[in-house]
């Protein structure tokens, strides 16, 4: 899984994407066969049945289960905050990392509710990247190394990974990635984020416009990532790729984590088949991005917190789907009469 010290480290990433495996059709067939024998009418659990099949397809397990689910929060800082695009100062990044560690954030409570692990990855929180409105966020070696760092989040036998992030200003960065990859106007991709006023929204659109204008005609997804992205988005993109290679299903959270997914999607349109999109963010452009990728979220709770909060809620649903499938009795073992052929 390690990247070589080559002159062109992005080539290593591209080669990993080319080697990503497809679904385990045998495991899916086994789940369908068992589902047909469970004590319920066929199809009566709806989406839960689909999720059980998805788990089997991408974990390679005939009996899908979630034993070690993890929310991985990648935290960093963005120089674009200097452009007046956020309602909160960059100092909140460090403060929130400490809040996560102390167990005081919303994500801590959600993870406890569903018995899901939580780990925070500090991506130089006290050292912001340059403002993407003026300079590239990263050079190629640093971007590739950050992606490789994200890949390491799977250590320790994790069997379900939920993407989370923390980084004041990162909705601006995500909007720049979407604008670069999907086109349109900057105003179509920016939103209120943490609560900017009308003037802040205009500055946000201006920063996105300037960032993407710097790209010129360049639209290679990895170049877009390094030039107008951020460390947390690079790490999450790397994690999505690594999870596919290691057969670990992924749950994508909201607006910012979807930007990381969009980079992988631009490299391979089937590269997100092992990903479940948790919820529809109240950032209006999130729905537009999902439509571009042909993805449908599980639910819409009007959330825009980040932290992996929506992904953790979705993980609870995924755990329920796995437990229902594996724990239910069959008609035979329960002595329940099956549907008659009449």
Secondary structure, 3 states (H helix, E strand, C coil): CCCCCCCCHHHHHHHHHHCCCCCCHHHHHHHHHHHCCECCCCCCCCHHHHHHHHHHHHHCCCCCCCCCEEEEEEECCEHHHHHCCCCCCCHHHHHHHHHHHHCCCHHHHHHHHHCCEEEEEECCCCCCECCCCCCCCCCHHHHHHHHHHHHHHHCCCCCEEEEEEECCCHHHHHHHHHHHHHCCCHHHCCCCCCCCCHHHHHHHHHHHHHHHHHHCCCCCHHHHHHHHCCHHHHHHHHHHHHHHHCCCEEEECCHHHHHHHHHHHHHCCCCCCCEEECECCCCHHHHHHHHHHCCCCCECCCCCCCCCHHHHHHHHHHHHHHHHHHHCCEHHHHCCCCCCCC
